[in-house]
Amino acid sequence: MLLLSSHTVLGQETAFLYQGELLQNSAPADGLFDFQVSLFDVASGSVPVAPDEVLVDQPVSRGVFFVDLDFGDAILTAPELWLEVRVRAVGQAGFTLLTPRWRINPAARSALAELADFDSVDSSSIVAGGVTREDIAVDAVGSAQIGPLSVGNEQIQGGAVGSSELQNRGVNAIHIAANAVGADEIAADAVTREKIGFAAVGSSEIAVDAVGPSEIALNGVGVSEIADGAVGSSEIAIAAVGSSELAGGAVGLAEINSSEIQRRISDTCPSGQWIQEIRSDGSVLCGIDALGIQAFGSPTVSDLTASLGNGSENLVLGTFSDRLCQLSRVQLDELDNANETGRCRLFVTGGFWVLEAFVTPGRDGRANCKAICQPILTTP
């Protein structure tokens, strides 16, 4: 039984109104009940200090009842008083004792005005710590007890609600209505990197599909919102970024690692010279024809493959001085993440043409490279 009391006292009158809540089988009671109320000057034991009040056929609706009590002058004399309540449904033989006894506060027995004026009770009337969590029953204050807009930032002092006032997981999705927090509820710069603890927001705090294109405003995330080094290969899932995620011109020369990706050829050779080597950064090495080339013989095709992550495969095609070689095919397969690279390269070393096929060791990539070489026919 949860007892809530309110009192009306006129002059030195001794009558007062007692309000209570009656639960029957853990649910709010309804119907007619008889009450027997005794007045004591101690919390337990002893004998009543005034004759009992017996009230019959008292209505109880949704567990709430009101009874008028008058114990005479005894209500004004004792320093502390306690009410003991017994109850029975109409028609039952005996009363059931409700425990414990309920203490009557001194204010209930003082000769006060019939009705308190507006604003007569404010923060200065309640001592610090006078109302604690233990004084408020579970679910006693809910949304039904709080009017629309009755609690705003004017009712909450600066710093009044902090991490120490919120229990771990005290506020979760069921306490926040749909669309309750939007852009209008968050002031400009109210949430910054400094307000979010290290590792405070991780994958476990973000539901699947919780953040999509509709949750990110146009130009909502720019370079100023991403710290240097904040997004690396470990933050990007395989195949998460494709052509549809890259704006036109988003990836240029500055974004390409030339040690892994062959840049577009940007150089040419002057008239009378030929391209001897194509460098990874797109530049070329030019050579001068000093051999008196008249024609070329029948071409030969060389095929070289590096696969299943076996690293670099090299094939010597012949001497540099008696033949002209060029790449005729570059095919790279299974390079499906940022850690896998492949290349085909034709170069001259030690006076020999060399064809190279390369894939990252230990991966499943494959590089198929072909080169065509033609014998040089020179003037005798």
C-alpha positions in Angstrom: 0.0 0.0 0.0 1.4 3.4 -1.0 0.1 6.2 1.2 0.0 9.8 -0.1 -1.6 12.3 2.3 -3.0 15.8 1.8 -4.6 17.9 4.6 -6.9 20.9 5.0 -6.7 22.6 8.4 -8.9 25.7 9.3 -7.7 27.6 12.4 -7.3 25.0 15.1 -9.6 22.5 13.5 -8.5 18.9 14.0 -10.2 17.3 11.0 -8.0 16.4 8.0 -8.4 14.6 4.7 -6.4 11.4 4.2 -5.6 10.2 0.7 -4.1 6.8 0.0 -3.6 4.2 -2.7 -4.8 0.7 -2.2 -3.4 -2.2 -4.1 -5.2 -5.6 -4.2 -3.1 -8.5 -5.6 -0.5 -6.0 -6.7 -3.1 -4.2 -8.8 -5.0 -1.0 -8.1 -8.2 -1.8 -6.2 -11.7 -0.9 -7.3 -15.0 -1.1 -5.4 -16.3 -0.4 -1.8 -14.2 -1.0 1.2 -14.4 -0.5 5.0 -11.5 1.3 6.8 -10.4 1.2 10.4 -7.8 3.9 11.2 -5.9 4.2 14.6 -3.7 7.0 15.9 -0.4 6.2 17.7 2.4 8.2 19.1 5.1 5.6 18.2 5.9 3.7 15.0 5.1 0.3 16.5 3.5 -1.2 19.6 1.8 0.9 22.3 -1.9 1.7 22.4 -3.9 4.2 20.3 -3.9 7.8 21.7 -7.5 8.4 20.5 -10.6 6.4 19.6 -10.4 4.6 16.2 -12.1 6.1 13.2 -14.2 3.5 11.4 -15.4 4.4 7.9 -17.7 2.0 5.9 -18.6 1.7 2.3 -15.8 4.0 1.1 -15.3 4.0 -2.7 -11.9 3.1 -4.1 -11.4 3.9 -7.8 -8.2 2.8 -9.6 -6.6 2.2 -6.2 -7.2 5.8 -4.9 -9.4 6.6 -1.9 -10.1 9.7 0.2 -11.3 9.6 3.9 -12.0 12.3 6.4 -10.4 11.7 9.8 -10.8 13.6 13.1 -9.0 12.3 16.2 -9.8 15.5 18.2 -7.1 17.4 20.2 -4.8 14.3 20.1 -3.7 15.4 16.7 -2.3 18.7 18.1 -0.6 17.6 21.3 1.8 14.7 20.6 5.3 15.5 19.1 5.0 12.6 16.6 2.0 10.7 15.4 1.5 7.6 13.3 -1.5 6.2 11.5 -2.3 2.5 11.4 -4.8 1.4 8.7 -6.9 -1.7 8.5 -9.1 -2.5 5.5 -11.6 -5.0 4.3 -13.9 -5.4 1.3 -17.5 -4.7 2.1 -19.1 -7.9 3.3 -15.9 -9.5 4.6 -15.7 -10.5 8.3 -12.3 -9.2 9.4 -9.9 -6.3 8.7 -6.5 -6.8 7.1 -3.7 -4.8 8.7 -1.6 -2.6 6.4 2.0 -2.2 7.4 4.0 -0.2 8.3 2.3 2.6 10.1 2.3 6.0 8.3 4.0 8.9 10.0 2.0 12.2 10.0 4.3 15.1 9.2 4.1 18.1 11.6 2.9 20.3 8.7 -0.3 18.2 8.6 -1.1 19.1 12.2 -0.3 22.9 12.2 -2.8 25.6 11.9 -2.1 26.9 8.4 -4.1 28.7 5.7 -6.8 26.7 3.9 -5.0 26.8 0.6 -1.4 27.7 -0.2 -0.9 30.7 -2.4 0.6 30.4 -5.9 4.4 30.1 -5.7 4.2 29.8 -1.9 6.5 26.7 -2.1 9.7 27.3 -4.1 13.3 26.2 -4.0 14.0 28.2 -0.9 11.2 26.3 0.9 12.9 22.9 0.3 16.3 22.3 1.9 19.1 20.9 -0.2 18.6 17.1 -0.4 15.1 17.4 1.1 13.7 15.4 -1.8 15.8 12.5 -2.9 15.4 9.5 -5.3 14.1 7.4 -2.3 11.2 9.9 -1.8 9.9 9.4 -5.3 8.3 6.0 -6.0 9.2 4.1 -9.2 7.1 5.4 -12.1 5.6 8.1 -9.8 6.6 10.8 -12.3 6.1 10.0 -15.9 5.1 11.7 -19.1 1.5 12.0 -17.9 2.7 14.1 -14.9 4.8 16.4 -17.0 2.9 18.8 -19.2 4.1 19.7 -22.7 7.0 22.1 -22.6 6.8 22.2 -18.8 10.5 21.2 -18.5 12.8 23.2 -20.7 16.3 24.5 -20.4 15.1 27.3 -18.1 14.1 24.6 -15.6 17.5 22.8 -15.7 20.4 24.6 -14.3 23.7 24.7 -16.1 25.6 21.5 -15.3 22.6 20.0 -13.4 22.5 17.0 -15.7 25.8 15.4 -16.4 27.3 11.9 -16.7 27.0 11.4 -12.9 23.2 12.0 -13.1 22.7 9.5 -15.8 23.1 5.8 -15.0 24.9 3.6 -17.4 22.5 3.0 -20.2 20.0 5.1 -18.4 18.9 6.7 -21.6 18.5 4.6 -24.7 16.3 4.4 -27.7 13.0 3.6 -25.8 13.4 6.9 -23.9 13.9 9.0 -27.0 10.8 9.5 -29.2 11.1 9.2 -33.0 12.4 12.5 -34.4 12.8 13.9 -30.8 16.4 15.0 -31.5 16.9 16.7 -34.8 19.0 19.5 -36.1 16.9 22.1 -34.3 17.6 20.4 -30.9 21.4 20.5 -31.4 23.0 24.0 -31.4 25.8 24.9 -33.8 29.1 23.4 -32.6 27.2 21.8 -29.6 28.7 18.4 -30.4 32.4 18.5 -31.3 35.3 16.0 -31.3 36.1 17.2 -27.7 32.6 16.2 -26.5 32.9 12.6 -27.8 35.2 10.4 -25.7 37.9 8.2 -27.3 36.2 5.1 -28.8 32.8 6.4 -27.5 31.1 5.7 -30.8 32.0 2.4 -32.4 30.3 -0.1 -34.7 28.3 -1.5 -31.7 26.8 2.0 -31.2 25.6 2.4 -34.8 22.8 0.1 -35.9 22.9 -1.5 -39.4 21.8 1.0 -42.0 21.5 3.7 -39.3 23.7 6.1 -41.3 23.0 6.3 -45.0 22.9 8.9 -47.7 19.6 10.4 -46.3 21.4 10.9 -42.9 24.2 13.0 -44.4 23.4 16.4 -45.7 24.9 17.6 -49.0 28.5 18.7 -48.2 27.9 17.5 -44.6 31.2 15.7 -44.4 34.2 17.5 -45.8 37.9 17.5 -45.2 37.5 19.7 -42.1 35.3 17.0 -40.5 37.9 14.2 -41.1 41.1 14.4 -39.1 44.4 13.5 -40.7 44.8 9.8 -40.7 41.3 9.2 -39.3 40.2 7.0 -42.3 42.7 4.4 -43.4 42.5 1.0 -45.1 41.2 -0.6 -41.8 38.2 1.8 -41.8 37.1 0.9 -45.4 35.6 -2.5 -46.1 36.5 -4.4 -49.2 34.6 -3.1 -52.2 33.1 -0.3 -50.1 34.4 2.4 -52.4 33.8 2.1 -56.1 33.3 4.4 -59.0 29.9 5.4 -57.8 31.4 6.6 -54.5 34.0 8.8 -56.3 33.1 12.1 -57.7 34.6 13.1 -61.1 38.1 14.3 -60.6 38.2 13.1 -57.0 41.3 10.9 -57.7 44.1 12.5 -59.6 47.9 12.2 -59.8 48.3 13.4 -56.2 46.1 10.5 -54.9 48.0 7.8 -56.8 50.9 5.9 -55.3 53.1 5.6 -58.4 55.0 2.6 -56.9 51.8 0.6 -57.1 49.8 2.1 -60.0 51.2 3.0 -63.4 50.4 6.7 -64.2 49.3 7.8 -67.6 52.2 8.4 -70.0 52.7 12.2 -70.1 56.0 12.5 -72.0 57.0 12.3 -75.7 60.3 11.9 -77.4 61.7 14.5 -79.8 61.9 13.8 -83.5 64.6 11.3 -84.3 64.4 9.6 -80.9 62.4 6.7 -79.6 60.9 5.7 -76.3 63.4 3.4 -74.5 61.6 3.1 -71.1 58.3 4.1 -69.6 58.7 5.1 -65.9 56.0 4.4 -63.3 55.3 8.1 -62.9 54.3 8.4 -66.5 57.6 9.9 -67.8 59.7 8.2 -70.5 63.3 7.7 -71.3 64.2 8.6 -74.9 66.9 7.0 -76.9 68.7 8.0 -80.2 68.6 5.7 -83.2 72.3 5.3 -84.1 72.1 1.9 -85.7 70.9 2.9 -89.2 67.7 0.9 -88.9 66.2 0.1 -92.3 63.5 -2.4 -91.4 62.4 -5.1 -88.9 62.2 -8.9 -89.2 59.3 -11.1 -88.4 57.9 -10.5 -84.8 58.0 -13.0 -82.0 55.5 -13.0 -79.2 56.6 -13.8 -75.6 54.0 -14.6 -73.0 54.7 -14.5 -69.2 52.3 -15.0 -66.3 52.7 -14.4 -62.5 49.9 -15.9 -60.5 48.7 -17.0 -57.1 50.9 -14.5 -55.4 54.3 -15.8 -56.5 55.7 -12.4 -56.7 57.9 -11.4 -59.7 58.4 -13.5 -62.8 61.1 -12.4 -65.3 61.8 -13.5 -68.9 64.8 -12.5 -70.9 63.7 -11.7 -74.5 67.1 -11.1 -76.1 69.8 -8.5 -76.5 68.9 -4.9 -76.7 71.1 -4.2 -79.7 69.6 -6.5 -82.2 65.8 -6.3 -81.6 63.0 -3.9 -80.7 60.5 -5.1 -78.1 57.2 -3.6 -76.8 54.4 -4.7 -74.5 51.4 -6.0 -76.4 49.2 -7.1 -73.5 48.6 -6.3 -69.9 46.0 -8.3 -68.0 45.6 -8.1 -64.2 43.0 -10.3 -62.4 41.9 -10.8 -58.8 43.3 -7.6 -57.4 40.3 -7.1 -55.2 41.7 -5.0 -52.3 44.1 -2.3 -51.5 46.8 -4.7 -50.4 47.0 -6.5 -53.8 49.0 -5.0 -56.7 50.1 -6.2 -60.0 52.1 -5.0 -63.0 53.6 -5.8 -66.4 56.9 -4.2 -67.2 59.3 -4.3 -70.1 62.8 -2.9 -69.4 66.5 -3.1 -70.5 69.2 -4.3 -68.1 72.7 -5.4 -68.8 72.1 -5.1 -72.5 69.1 -7.4 -72.5 65.4 -6.9 -72.9 63.5 -8.3 -69.9 59.7 -8.9 -69.5 58.5 -8.8 -66.0 55.1 -10.0 -64.6 54.5 -9.1 -60.9 51.7 -9.7 -58.3 51.8 -9.2 -54.5 53.4 -12.3 -52.8 51.0 -14.4 -50.8 47.9 -13.1 -52.5 45.6 -14.5 -55.1 46.3 -11.9 -57.8 47.3 -12.8 -61.4 49.3 -10.8 -64.0 49.4 -12.0 -67.7 52.0 -10.0 -69.7 52.9 -10.3 -73.4 55.6 -8.6 -75.4 56.4 -8.5 -79.2 60.0 -8.4 -80.3 61.1 -7.7 -83.9 64.7 -8.3 -85.2 66.4 -5.0 -86.3 67.6 -5.0 -89.9 70.4 -2.4 -90.3 72.4 -1.1 -93.1 75.4 -3.3 -93.7 
